Amino acid sequence: MKIKILTDYITLGQLLKMTDFIQSGGEAKFAVKTLDITVNNEKEDRRGRKLYAGDVIVIEGQTFTLEK
């Protein structure tokens, strides 16, 4: 699934909220520790990780690609 961003980057926490994996930003800290998340084929558990256009994020088997 392609996700369009309007800024230079978004954080992993923002992406989790945009894709309905979490309902509020407060859930992000717990979610990144429990969900299976990779960014560009590297395991990721930091909710503040900056994501840029072209990054490929896989969350629990669902693939998301960011584009500007």
PyMOL commands that set and color helices and strands:
alter all, ss='L'
color gray80, all
select helices_A, chain A and resi 12-18+25-34
alter helices_A, ss='H'
color red, helices_A
select strands_A, chain A and resi 2-4+9-11+37-39+42-43+50-52+56-59+62-67
alter strands_A, ss='S'
color yellow, strands_A
deselect
rebuild
show_as cartoon
